Amino acid sequence: GESVGLHLPTLSVQEGDNSIINCAYSNSASDYFIWYKQESGKGPQFIIDIRSNMDKRQGQRVTVLLNKTVKHLSLQIAATQPGDSAVYFCADYNYGQNFVFGPGTRLSVLP
Amino acid sequence: KAGVTQTPRYLIKTRGQQVTLSCSPISGHRSVSWYQQTPGQGLQFLFEYFSETQRNKGNFPGRFSGRQFSNSRSEMNVSTLELGDSALYLCASSGGRPNTEAFFGQGTRLTVV
């Protein structure tokens, strides 16, 4: 993930719509990526991961897309629900530094 | 299967004191990593322990140290606390291979006054 001054982007979506959260990473040698969800007062919760030999991976209501050419990850959440409201982090594994986290995106689901 | 357990959940300390935080990983996991989370800097890697040895280290001063026991439980110690050490300290547990899933505990909220 890329820590660029730590303003926290916010994404507001209507309940039932799809959400797309984006993330840039800086290390072209990174070969493993995770998306985490963090609710207030809790630790980050593992959502989905992807390795660099893939460009797409699907889970339950979530899809991660990886574009290695531009060092970009996205997390798509289908049919967003109020319980999806949280801060979402991407993390890429850097050998020697463990996981490097992006600044996070706050997702707000509007009723 | 029990998740990652961190104790205590909350802690208030005075500048200059030292503190020890504890992390019990998921059963069978041998790697424990520590991260500091602050509003200003986000999530930053402190260090990782695997089989009682420090495997990786982030860019934190020597006041931050850790260790791991034979049962994979880990402790993190911060000496000579500064106000800027106030943060959520998170522990992540993984099986051991470097680039595999890491699961976090709830964290310890440290406030230095």
Contacts between the chains, C-beta under 8 A, distances in Angstrom:
chain1	res1	chain2	res2	distance
A	3	B	41	7.4
A	3	B	42	5.6
A	6	B	39	7.4
A	6	B	40	6.0
A	6	B	41	6.7
A	6	B	42	5.7
A	31	B	99	6.4
A	32	B	99	3.8
A	32	B	100	7.6
A	34	B	101	6.9
A	34	B	102	7.1
A	36	B	104	7.5
A	41	B	106	7.9
A	42	B	106	5.9
A	42	B	107	7.7
A	43	B	4	7.6
A	43	B	6	7.8
A	43	B	90	5.4
A	43	B	104	3.8
A	43	B	105	5.3
A	43	B	106	4.8
A	43	B	107	4.9
A	44	B	43	7.6
A	44	B	90	7.1
A	44	B	104	4.7
A	45	B	104	7.3
A	46	B	101	5.9
A	46	B	102	7.5
A	46	B	103	5.7
A	46	B	104	7.8
A	49	B	101	6.1
A	51	B	99	7.9
A	89	B	43	6.8
A	91	B	43	7.8
A	93	B	98	6.9
A	93	B	99	4.3
A	95	B	98	6.4
A	95	B	99	7.8
A	96	B	56	5.7
A	97	B	45	5.8
A	97	B	56	6.7
A	97	B	58	6.6
A	98	B	33	5.3
A	98	B	45	4.8
A	98	B	48	5.4
A	98	B	56	5.5
A	98	B	58	7.7
A	98	B	102	7.9
A	99	B	33	7.6
A	99	B	35	8.0
A	99	B	45	6.7
A	99	B	92	7.7
A	99	B	102	6.3
A	100	B	45	7.2
A	101	B	35	7.9
A	101	B	42	5.9
A	101	B	43	3.9
A	101	B	44	7.8
A	102	B	42	7.7
A	103	B	42	5.3
A	104	B	42	6.7
